[in-house]
Amino acid sequence: MNTLFFAQSAGTRAAIPLLWWLGPISAILALGFAYYFYQQVTKENEGTDRMIEIAQAVRDGAMAYLTRQYRVVGIVFVVLFVLFLILSLLRLQNPVVPFAFLTGGIFSALCGFFGMKTATNASARAAHAAGSSLNGGLQIALRAGAVMGFVVVGFALLDITVWFLILYYGFPAVFPSSFISEAMNPLPQITATMLSFGMGASTQALFARVGGGIFTKAADVGADLVGKVEVGIPEDDPRNPATIADNVGDNVGDVAGMGADLYESYAGSVLATSALGVAAVATAGAAFLDGASIMEMQLRYLSAPVVLAAVGVILSIMAIYLVRADDGASQTQLIAALNRGLYGSSIG
């Protein structure tokens, strides 16, 4: 058979490139910094009793919505998991797909949960800090936003790299087809299987984004109708009880929904480019291999998006510390500080 499908000798495994290991290392690093920034945010003063009361009301409402949503989504995931499990028992698909479907959905849900939990804890603290220093408010808001960003990339890279190791070193035992043997090049089968891992994240993102969006807009329209039209008070006026529901909607739609959506998009982009890299090498000529085996070259191309994502994590951490300004800085100076972090990470 063509060397596209078979390794050079039975039982061989090309070594995973050393740079690929930056993926799981940066995933752990990202999750560690997410926890560190969360601790920094929650140590700040939450403000006056009235600020704490309002923030707690928004926090309770957001958690109530998210708890209810996850109960419904959990039922959907159980049904789909059983369906995929039946298909795997019938040897119609890889037996790891049902479990990878679950991990994708769970990590996507966790991204939304941690992002919203951080946002609802940081809002009053950022507002209180901004009362005495614009830079203080910026630093709290920046680190609160970084929590969800690092949780997204950390969980995505961890999910992808761990499953790749399971499939690569478990090949061919984890594949159902009798055609697949130890002598085969496992990478085309592995990348094709891993493309299905995004289904769990996509399912969770659908519920979070669409459900959260409906809740957000319903609360927004309801609050505006009562406040602006019937009573004639400004938007987000504290005298309007519906303002709490409006702010809850902003959190569940724009924070929790976005977190799940970003996880799905980020994981999908890494998986898709890895699969394209493996396929591109398979169609290239012998001159392209430059003396390396097909499996070795495919591993290099498969590793490229993982390495780029890992480098992005490191640059993002550095960029956060580039955003610095004096406590008495003006808004123009704060924007310049933000641009410094943005340009620093982009140039890197």
VENTAVEN-V407238 format. One record per helix or strand. SS is the DSSP state (A for helix, B for strand). FROM is the first residue (numbers start at 1). LEN is the number of residues. Records with the same first field share a line. If there is no record, write none. Layout:
SS: FROM-LEN ; FROM-LEN
This chain:
B: 6-1 ; 184-1
A: 18-25 ; 49-41 ; 97-34 ; 134-37 ; 187-45 ; 242-42 ; 286-4 ; 294-29 ; 331-17
